[in-house]
Amino acid sequence: MKLVLIGCPGAGKGTQAKMLSKKFDIAHISTGDLLREQMKRGTELGKKVSEIMNSGGLVSDDIVSAMLAERIKEDDCKKGYILDGYPRNVAQAQGLEAITGPLDRVICYDVADDVIVDRMTGRRSCPKCGRMYHTAYNPPKVEGKCDDCGAELIQRKDDNEDTVKNRLKVYHESTAPVIDYYRDKGILMVVNGVGDINDIFNTVASALEV
């Protein structure tokens, strides 16, 4: 099974992808995670990616496509995979099948911009174990401290309000047309991305099992 998850930054794609990955025993591939790994390693590519992401911009198609083509060759992708955060524009969507072959379903999580700003500006993460929190909806037991390892929580630079609004603008200009592209292909499923995460997951999982 080959799936693509589409939605604006903060729409919940990552959370849903992890749940779907476990349910169907397929790999979860986040292009954002692939890029952040380069940043963490401090490679020349990582430094370039860091500058672009911290300003709210988007990394070039060539960089992302090359990393994706290598990633899907790994053993955990043999049963299929979920692409989270790619394609981001119609040009990428048109070239994607050359990398992946035919897709089974594209799932779009629909969330209003004001909800996204609230979600993302309140996000906090643990730099050690990676656990995610939200200041309003999922706060840690001790303010500013990770429940699991006690590390100081951080706010990603690209989660400040100005950057979030810029990312939404970029999304609407370049990524939203991808929705129409996949709708025309007849493989698009639009899901309300607001509500209980388990209800959202069950809606999608049931549709995929049909």
N, C-alpha and C positions, 0 to 999 in steps of 0.2 A: 504494500500500500504506500502510495506516494502522495503526501498532502502538503498544501501550502496554507499557512495562516496569514491573513492580511488584517490590518487594522492600524489606527494611528498609534504613536508611541504611548504606552501606558494603558492600552485597551485590554490588557490581560492575556495577550498571546502567549507569553512565556509560561505563565501558570497553567493555562489550558494545554499547552504543548507538552509539558511534563506529565500531566495527567493522562493525556491521550497516548503518549509514548509508552507509559507503563501499561495501560489498558490493552494496547494492540501489539506490544513488544516490538516497537520500531524505534529507530534512533531519533532523537530530538536535536536538530541542527539549528542553532541560533547564530546568524551571521554576526550579530553584535558580540556574542561570546568569542567567536573566532577572531574578531578584530581586537577585542580587549585583551586576548591572550598575547597578541603581538605587542600591544602596548605594555603589558606586564613584563614581557621579556626584554623590553627596551631596544628592540631591533630598529633599524632605520625606518622600516615600514611602520613599526609601532609608533615611532615619534611623529611621523607624518599623519598617521591615523588620529593620534591624540590631538594634534592641532585642529584637525578638521572637526572631530566630534565635540570638542570642548567649545567650539564656536557655533555648534548646532548645525553644521553642514553635513553633507552626505559624501561618503567615500566613493571613489570612482568605480565604475562597473568592472573594469579590467581587474582591479585588485580583488574585489569580492568574488567575481566569477572564478578566478584562478584558485582561490582558497576553497571555494565550494566544490569545484571539480575534484580536488584532491581529497576532500573530506568524505565524499560519498563513495570513495573506493575502499573505505575501511570496513572491517568485518561486521561491525554492528549495524551496517546499512543494508545487509544482504536481504533482510525481510522487508525493507522499506524504510521510510524516514519522513519526518515532518520538517519542513523548512519554515523557520520562524524569523521574519524580517527580510525576506527575499522572495520574489522580486519586488523592487521599490518603484519601478517605472515600466512603461509599456515596452521599451526597448529591451529591458532585462527579461520581461515576460516572454517576449517573442524569441529570445535566444535561449531561454531556460530548457526547452525540450531537447536541444542539442546536447545539453549536459545530463539531463535526468531521464529523457524519454518521456512518454505520455504521463500526465498527472491523473490521479484518480478523483480528487476533489480539492476545491479551493474554498476555505472557510473565512468569511469576513466578519469580524467582531465590530459591531456598530456602537460607538460611544460618543456622546456630545463633547465638544471642546471644553466647556467649563468643567465638566466632570474630570476630564483628563488633567487639566491644570491642577485641580485639587488633589487628585491621586498622586501625581508625579512630584509636586513640590513638597509633599509630606513623606515621600519615601526615604527610608534610611536603610543602610546595609552594613553588614559586618565584614570588615576587610580581611578577617582571618578565616571564618568558616563559610561566609557567603550568605548567611541567613538574612532574609529581608523583613523589614518592619514598615509601619506607617504611623506617623505621630498621632493620627486621630483614629484610624480603623484597626490597627494592629500594633499598638505600642509595646515596647519591652516592659518587663516587670519593674526594672530600675531604669529611670530615664537616662537615655544616652548609652546604655550598656547592653551588650548582647546577652540574651538569656542563656545561651548554650556555652559560650566560652569567656564571657565577661569583657570582651574587647570593646573599645570605644567605637560607637557607630558613626558612620560618615554619610554625608549627602553627596552623591555624585555631582560633579560640576555641571553635567548636562541636565540636572534636575532642578535648576533654579528657574524662576518664573519666566524671565526674558528668553532663556534658551528654549524652554518648553514651548512657548508661544511661537518662536521662530521655527521649531521643528514641526509644529502643527501646520504652519503656513506652507512649509516645504512639502509636507505630506499631501495636503489638499491640492497643491499644484502638480506634483509629479506622481504620487502613488495612487491617489484616488481613481485616476483613469484606468488603472489596472483592474479595478472592480468591473468596469464595463467590458474590458477585454475578455475576462473569464466568464462573465455573464453571457456574452455572445457565443462562447464555446460550449455553454450548457453545463459547466461543472462548478458553478458558484453556489455557495450556501451562505446566506446572510443571517447572522445570529445577533440578538440583542446582548451586548456585552455588559449590561448593567444588571446587577442582581446577585443572588447567591452563586458562588463559583461552582458548587456541585450541581445546581440546577442547569447552569449553562453547559457544563461538561456533559451531563446526562442527555441533554437535547442533541448535542453534536454526536456523541457516541452512539445513540440510538439510530440516528440517521445514517451513520457509517456502517452499521451492522446490517442494514436492509439489503 
